[in-house]
Amino acid sequence: MITFSPETRKEILIERRKRCEVCGEKQGLTFHHIIHNTKTNRKIYGDKLQSKENCMLLCIKHHSNYSLYDRERLKQLRSQWK
């Protein structure tokens, strides 16, 4: 499966200060695709799925409940990427 490149991951970690965007946790961080990285979405959005804008840096706790935190950004991205 295609995911964020090492370079993109590094930029995200630096920009978001290596902290969960919800609670500020520094341990157990994950890179969450706001618009999910599915075959259908890859056809629709292409390389944009692997961009920093489509990523939320979340701790494991918040990644398991991501839909509570990414709704607004999901709407924004879908609107911008039409």
Number of C-alpha atoms within 10 A of each C-alpha: 5 11 14 19 11 9 8 15 18 12 13 20 15 11 11 13 13 17 20 24 17 15 11 14 16 13 12 12 20 17 20 19 21 22 22 15 18 12 11 10 13 16 9 13 15 12 11 15 22 21 15 17 14 20 22 23 24 27 23 16 15 19 21 10 11 18 12 10 16 19 12 11 16 17 12 11 15 12 9 8 9 7
